[in-house]
Amino acid sequence: MLLERYRKVPLILKYQASISEAIEAAQLGLFHAAVSTLFPVIEGIIREMAGSRGVNLGQGTSKLADEVDAMIAHDRTKGFGGSDERITMLEIFRDFLKSTLLVRTASFTGARDLNRHGVLHGVFVNFGHEANFYILISILDLLTFIMTFRTSGISVLAPDWTEEAQALARYYRALQVISATGRKVGART
């Protein structure tokens, strides 16, 4: 995805450096860094999607779910041929945005402190879980998948297993080895 989608799909490309660094941090076991890096990426991509339609979501996050609703409406009504599966994925994402990621921190009841406001405003400190990283990367993949259909002309099938992809996989495995061999400063015991 890093090589064949994140750096080629319009609106995602702009965030490739941050995405790459979040993935590297995760491979090193630095899940606080990985999670906190992906929140503004996801928010930025949703804002870019709105901007591509000429819509300014303004300050704050209250209108981010509205953009997901617009994505759902686009797939339903614009003759785009949106499949029920894509629409369902977007509806689940929208509901997760409203109930967990963007809910007011005081009202948050979710697991592992995965709440945008709690994380980025320093209210929550125990959000650095591997599961949180994979939830956010899955959201990124969903947004990339939707944009692949709409703007890129790239196949939505799995990317090829190229020499470059193999080299990146070796690099990530090396980072995992580094992470496993040394205790990080400040790490919990």
Sine and cosine of phi, psi and omega as CSV:
sin_phi,cos_phi,sin_psi,cos_psi,sin_omega,cos_omega
0.00,0.00,-0.65,0.76,-0.02,-1.00
-0.87,0.49,-0.68,0.73,-0.08,-1.00
-0.99,0.12,-0.61,0.79,-0.15,-0.99
-0.97,-0.26,-0.19,0.98,0.00,-1.00
-0.84,-0.55,-0.84,0.54,-0.13,-0.99
-0.88,0.48,-0.50,0.87,-0.02,-1.00
-0.99,-0.16,0.06,1.00,-0.01,-1.00
-0.85,-0.53,-0.39,0.92,-0.05,-1.00
-0.99,0.10,0.83,-0.55,0.03,-1.00
-0.80,0.59,0.52,-0.85,-0.04,-1.00
0.97,0.23,-0.37,0.93,0.04,-1.00
-1.00,-0.09,-0.60,0.80,-0.04,-1.00
-0.76,0.65,-0.65,0.76,-0.03,-1.00
-0.84,0.55,-0.46,0.89,-0.10,-1.00
-0.97,-0.24,0.18,0.98,-0.10,-1.00
-0.86,0.51,-0.66,0.75,-0.02,-1.00
-0.89,0.46,-0.71,0.70,0.02,-1.00
-0.91,0.42,-0.66,0.75,0.02,-1.00
-0.88,0.47,-0.72,0.69,0.00,-1.00
-0.86,0.51,-0.70,0.72,0.00,-1.00
-0.93,0.38,-0.58,0.81,0.06,-1.00
-0.90,0.44,-0.66,0.75,0.02,-1.00
-0.92,0.40,-0.67,0.74,0.06,-1.00
-0.87,0.49,-0.70,0.71,0.02,-1.00
-0.86,0.51,-0.67,0.74,0.02,-1.00
-0.89,0.45,-0.65,0.76,0.01,-1.00
-0.90,0.43,-0.46,0.89,0.05,-1.00
-1.00,0.06,-0.01,1.00,-0.02,-1.00
0.99,0.15,0.24,0.97,-0.02,-1.00
-1.00,-0.06,0.94,0.33,-0.15,-0.99
-0.96,0.27,-0.42,0.91,0.12,-0.99
-0.89,0.46,-0.72,0.70,0.02,-1.00
-0.91,0.42,-0.68,0.74,-0.03,-1.00
-0.90,0.44,-0.73,0.68,-0.03,-1.00
-0.91,0.41,-0.74,0.68,-0.05,-1.00
-0.93,0.37,-0.38,0.93,0.07,-1.00
-0.97,0.23,-0.57,0.82,-0.07,-1.00
-0.98,0.21,-0.45,0.89,0.00,-1.00
-0.84,0.55,-0.80,0.60,-0.01,-1.00
-0.93,0.38,-0.43,0.91,0.07,-1.00
-0.90,0.43,-0.76,0.65,-0.02,-1.00
-0.89,0.46,-0.71,0.71,0.03,-1.00
-0.88,0.48,-0.69,0.73,0.00,-1.00
-0.89,0.45,-0.64,0.77,0.01,-1.00
-0.91,0.42,-0.68,0.74,0.03,-1.00
-0.89,0.45,-0.65,0.76,0.04,-1.00
-0.90,0.44,-0.65,0.76,0.04,-1.00
-0.89,0.46,-0.64,0.77,0.03,-1.00
-0.87,0.49,-0.70,0.72,0.04,-1.00
-0.90,0.44,-0.71,0.71,0.00,-1.00
-0.87,0.50,-0.57,0.82,0.01,-1.00
-0.92,0.40,-0.32,0.95,0.07,-1.00
-0.99,-0.14,0.06,1.00,-0.01,-1.00
0.99,0.14,0.31,0.95,-0.03,-1.00
-0.96,-0.30,0.76,-0.65,0.09,-1.00
-0.98,-0.19,0.87,-0.50,-0.03,-1.00
-0.99,0.16,-0.07,1.00,0.05,-1.00
0.95,0.30,-0.23,-0.97,0.01,-1.00
-0.99,0.16,0.41,-0.91,0.04,-1.00
0.98,0.17,-0.10,-1.00,-0.10,-0.99
-0.90,-0.44,0.08,1.00,-0.12,-0.99
-0.89,0.45,-0.39,0.92,-0.05,-1.00
-0.97,-0.23,0.08,1.00,0.00,-1.00
-0.89,0.46,-0.67,0.74,0.02,-1.00
-0.91,0.42,-0.49,0.87,0.06,-1.00
-0.88,0.47,-0.58,0.81,0.02,-1.00
-0.93,0.37,-0.60,0.80,0.07,-1.00
-0.91,0.41,-0.62,0.78,0.10,-1.00
-0.87,0.50,-0.63,0.78,0.04,-1.00
-0.91,0.42,-0.59,0.80,0.05,-1.00
-0.90,0.43,-0.66,0.75,0.03,-1.00
-0.89,0.45,-0.73,0.68,0.01,-1.00
-0.87,0.49,-0.64,0.77,0.03,-1.00
-0.85,0.52,-0.73,0.68,-0.01,-1.00
-0.92,0.38,-0.49,0.87,-0.03,-1.00
-0.99,0.14,-0.62,0.79,-0.26,-0.96
-0.89,-0.45,-0.24,0.97,-0.13,-0.99
-1.00,-0.07,0.30,0.95,0.00,-1.00
0.93,0.36,0.30,0.95,-0.04,-1.00
-0.97,0.26,-0.29,0.96,0.00,-1.00
0.98,0.21,0.53,0.85,0.00,-1.00
-0.86,0.51,0.80,-0.60,0.00,-1.00
-0.97,0.25,0.41,-0.91,0.05,-1.00
-0.85,0.52,-0.56,0.83,-0.01,-1.00
-0.91,0.42,-0.70,0.72,0.02,-1.00
-0.90,0.44,-0.68,0.73,0.00,-1.00
-0.89,0.45,-0.68,0.73,0.03,-1.00
-0.88,0.47,-0.68,0.73,0.03,-1.00
-0.87,0.50,-0.69,0.72,0.01,-1.00
-0.92,0.39,-0.63,0.78,0.03,-1.00
-0.90,0.43,-0.67,0.74,0.03,-1.00
-0.90,0.44,-0.67,0.74,0.04,-1.00
-0.88,0.48,-0.73,0.68,0.02,-1.00
-0.84,0.54,-0.72,0.70,-0.01,-1.00
-0.90,0.43,-0.61,0.79,0.05,-1.00
-0.92,0.40,-0.62,0.78,0.09,-1.00
-0.84,0.54,-0.77,0.64,-0.08,-1.00
-0.94,0.35,-0.63,0.78,-0.14,-0.99
-1.00,-0.02,-0.34,0.94,-0.12,-0.99
-0.74,-0.67,-0.90,0.43,-0.14,-0.99
-0.89,0.45,-0.64,0.77,-0.12,-0.99
-0.92,-0.38,0.07,1.00,0.01,-1.00
-0.90,0.44,0.50,-0.87,0.04,-1.00
-0.81,0.59,0.68,-0.73,-0.07,-1.00
-0.82,0.57,-0.65,0.76,-0.01,-1.00
-0.90,0.44,-0.42,0.91,-0.01,-1.00
-0.99,-0.11,-0.07,1.00,-0.09,-1.00
-0.92,0.40,0.75,-0.66,0.04,-1.00
-0.76,-0.64,0.17,0.99,-0.07,-1.00
-0.96,0.27,0.05,-1.00,-0.03,-1.00
-1.00,0.04,0.44,-0.90,0.17,-0.99
0.85,0.53,0.39,0.92,0.06,-1.00
0.82,0.57,0.58,0.81,0.00,-1.00
-1.00,0.04,0.99,0.15,-0.02,-1.00
-0.61,-0.80,0.83,-0.56,-0.11,-0.99
-0.81,0.58,-0.76,0.66,-0.06,-1.00
-0.93,0.37,-0.68,0.74,0.01,-1.00
-0.89,0.46,-0.62,0.78,0.00,-1.00
-0.96,0.27,-0.82,0.58,-0.15,-0.99
-0.97,0.25,-0.29,0.96,0.06,-1.00
-0.98,-0.21,0.14,0.99,0.11,-0.99
0.97,0.26,0.29,0.96,0.02,-1.00
-0.98,0.21,-0.68,0.73,0.01,-1.00
-0.99,-0.17,0.65,-0.76,0.02,-1.00
-0.86,-0.52,-0.16,0.99,-0.04,-1.00
-0.95,-0.30,0.66,0.75,-0.04,-1.00
-1.00,-0.08,-0.05,1.00,-0.11,-0.99
-0.99,0.16,0.87,0.48,0.00,-1.00
-0.96,-0.28,0.57,-0.82,0.06,-1.00
-0.83,0.56,-0.67,0.74,-0.01,-1.00
-0.87,0.50,-0.64,0.77,0.02,-1.00
-0.89,0.46,-0.65,0.76,0.05,-1.00
-0.87,0.50,-0.73,0.69,-0.05,-1.00
-0.93,0.36,-0.50,0.86,0.11,-0.99
-0.90,0.44,-0.73,0.68,-0.02,-1.00
-0.92,0.38,-0.63,0.78,0.02,-1.00
-0.93,0.37,-0.51,0.86,0.08,-1.00
-0.93,0.38,-0.62,0.79,0.08,-1.00
-0.90,0.44,-0.69,0.73,0.06,-1.00
-0.86,0.51,-0.68,0.73,0.02,-1.00
-0.89,0.45,-0.63,0.78,0.05,-1.00
-0.88,0.48,-0.75,0.66,0.00,-1.00
-0.88,0.47,-0.64,0.77,0.03,-1.00
-0.91,0.42,-0.67,0.74,0.02,-1.00
-0.86,0.51,-0.73,0.68,0.00,-1.00
-0.89,0.46,-0.69,0.72,-0.01,-1.00
-0.94,0.34,-0.48,0.88,0.07,-1.00
-0.88,0.47,-0.68,0.73,0.04,-1.00
-0.88,0.48,-0.64,0.77,-0.20,-0.98
-1.00,0.02,-0.56,0.83,-0.24,-0.97
-0.76,-0.65,-0.29,0.96,-0.28,-0.96
-0.99,-0.15,-0.48,0.87,-0.12,-0.99
0.97,0.25,0.11,0.99,0.03,-1.00
-1.00,0.04,0.58,-0.82,0.07,-1.00
-0.87,0.50,0.59,-0.80,0.05,-1.00
-1.00,0.02,0.00,1.00,0.07,-1.00
-0.95,0.30,0.25,-0.97,-0.01,-1.00
-0.84,0.55,0.65,-0.76,0.03,-1.00
-0.89,0.46,0.42,-0.91,0.04,-1.00
-0.93,0.38,0.45,-0.89,0.04,-1.00
-1.00,-0.01,0.99,0.14,-0.09,-1.00
-1.00,0.07,0.17,-0.99,0.09,-1.00
-0.87,0.49,-0.63,0.78,0.04,-1.00
-0.89,0.45,-0.66,0.75,0.03,-1.00
-0.91,0.41,-0.63,0.77,0.03,-1.00
-0.91,0.42,-0.64,0.77,0.03,-1.00
-0.91,0.42,-0.65,0.76,0.04,-1.00
-0.90,0.43,-0.65,0.76,0.04,-1.00
-0.88,0.47,-0.65,0.76,0.05,-1.00
-0.89,0.45,-0.65,0.76,0.04,-1.00
-0.88,0.48,-0.71,0.70,0.01,-1.00
-0.90,0.44,-0.63,0.77,0.05,-1.00
-0.89,0.45,-0.62,0.79,0.04,-1.00
-0.90,0.43,-0.63,0.77,0.06,-1.00
-0.89,0.45,-0.63,0.78,0.03,-1.00
-0.90,0.44,-0.62,0.78,0.04,-1.00
-0.90,0.43,-0.71,0.71,0.04,-1.00
-0.85,0.53,-0.71,0.70,0.00,-1.00
-0.88,0.47,-0.63,0.78,-0.05,-1.00
-0.97,0.26,-0.38,0.92,-0.09,-1.00
-1.00,0.01,-0.29,0.96,-0.04,-1.00
-0.69,-0.72,0.59,-0.80,0.05,-1.00
-0.99,0.17,0.75,-0.66,0.02,-1.00
-0.96,0.27,0.55,-0.83,0.06,-1.00
-0.87,0.50,0.76,-0.65,0.04,-1.00
0.98,0.17,0.02,1.00,-0.03,-1.00
-0.93,0.37,0.51,-0.86,0.04,-1.00
-0.95,0.31,0.58,-0.82,0.03,-1.00
-0.98,-0.17,0.00,0.00,0.00,0.00
